[in-house]
Amino acid sequence: MGEFIMENRVILAIESSCDETAAAIIRNGSEIVSNVVASQIESHKRFGGVVPEIASRHHVEQITIVIEEALKQANMKPSDLDAVAVTEGPGLVGALLIGINAAKAFAFANNIPILGVHHIAGHIYANALVQPMEFPLLALVVSGGHTELVYMKEHGSFEVIGETRDDAAGEAYDKVARVLGLPYPGGPRIDQLAHEGQEAVAFPRVWLEEGSYDFSFSGLKSAVINYKHNMDQRSEEISPTAVAKGFQESVVEVLTAKTLRAAREYNVKQVIAAGGVAANKGLRTSLEKVFAKEGIPFFVPPLKLCTDNAAMIGAAATPMFEAGIRGNMMMNGRPGMELKSWVD
Amino acid sequence: MIWLGIETANAPLSVAVVKDGKVMAEVVQNIKLTHSAGAMPAIETILANVGVKPNELDAIAVSEGPGSYTGVRIGVTLAKTLAWTLQKPLVGVSSLKVLAANATLFDGLICPIFDARRGNVYTAVYKGTELDVVIEDYHDHIDGLLARLKALAAPILFVGTDVDVFWDKIVGVLEQNAYRAALHEDLPRASAAILLASAEELPSIEAVHHFTPQYKRIAEAEANWLKEQKEQTHEQ
């Protein structure tokens, strides 16, 4: 499938895979008509991380309010919509089920089709809301739950060429932040400390076998924990900025080098970063620098489209809708859903 | 007046359509099908069978819990979203009361039970055709419940498929005062949810947004957190 042509296609999208209850209205897969996110972060802060049962409870409290707000901000009625799209997976199953069942009830009551969207496809398609996607394309998806290199030769074609074998990059950030005693969510704070630091503690780079595009961050995380432990035993103070800088340098160097090598090998026309960690300043700067030098256009969506949102789900759903893909009322939450192509 | 009733609070599923006080159709099943896969298709089919379009519904009744957290949330999410988008009132009824409504003719007390795992139950005690509340819906260990029931010193009918899990214990404590409901009384019926809901005053459409499940138990993480807070205040 090549380019898709649309005329005023309007999709309501719903996302509830983790700790944000979100709804958005997207026109033609590229224009954000409205984008509403109810964040639960303040509630989960108490626990130092997302508690699935608490997340589900908040979703059920917020879901109709968020959908109504998306319609209101768009100044639209359900009859203006062509379809409702919803995150089918991966994610927390109890959380996914709220968005899915709301989407089903909404689709049924208003007699419009429903589509299930993969959360990572959503993160990648967040870029379509900023500038047109050019194929072949390479996407680096980095978030609290994911670290993947995805090659796309056209719309709907996803080939995961590399992924983490243990912790996701964002997960490693949050764990290291905990070691440093930073409040949840620690990722953005580490990024900030890394920029304040002059010195960097030397931590290893994990490259895995030669030629592999996979990632591993648990060894690096352990190296940070061991370093802290050894310093504690010697009753020496650690420098949080030096630890943050050393840790971030290791993560960024590996992510950048593998993304660059893949971009060269697959000869892509565009490289995009997506997911919550794509908002990381250190990573963004490093990728911008190497791809400017390489002469390959590189894009990162603005912060509010990097973190979980429903606009990206609407963007990913639009070419699916044009290709005739439809879900049905049996749709279930798929916590471990694989990213699969929907074109041959 | 056309009602749609939804009951997914525990493993059984029930949906019903009641028009002007008559049950037009009802589905009651207890099979290994998740509510996420089964509930919406059941609603779609029953409305098609009775020839009622979604916008022809006048009100929606939902079993609001307690029960399986996920099960309760699926029913409530479907009911809330339908009610909001169709702009119809939503009435929640206790899932325990819905089950008790199967056995109102019993001459004694009615005790519906849902297994809440690790020896715990969601339960309540009702009496008579009006289902007067003797013990309100709550969460307890089975031993705690049985101690309270023994003190009532009256015949008690136990209702629900989960009763089997605790039956030996129940008989051990209550002896000849323990009665077991018939098998056709063990599955909750959405028509009973509608019957109970139609006795209530219809809430405003605006209230739909703020409708929440009745879990009757705070989340474990929250309970631990509250305990920690309390201990810290104590230490200071």
Interface residues (C-beta under 8 A of the other chain):
Chain A: R46 F47 V51 E53 I54 S56 R57 V60 E61 I63 T64 I65 I67 E68 P78 G94 L97 I98 I100 N101 A102 K104 A105 F106 F108 A109 N110 N111 M329 M330 M331 N332 G333
Chain B: T34 S36 A37 A39 M40 P41 I43 E44 P54 N55 Y69 T70 R73 I74 V76 T77 L78 A79 K80 T81 L82 W84 T85 L86 V208 H209 H210 T212 P213 Y215 A219 E220 A221 E222 W225
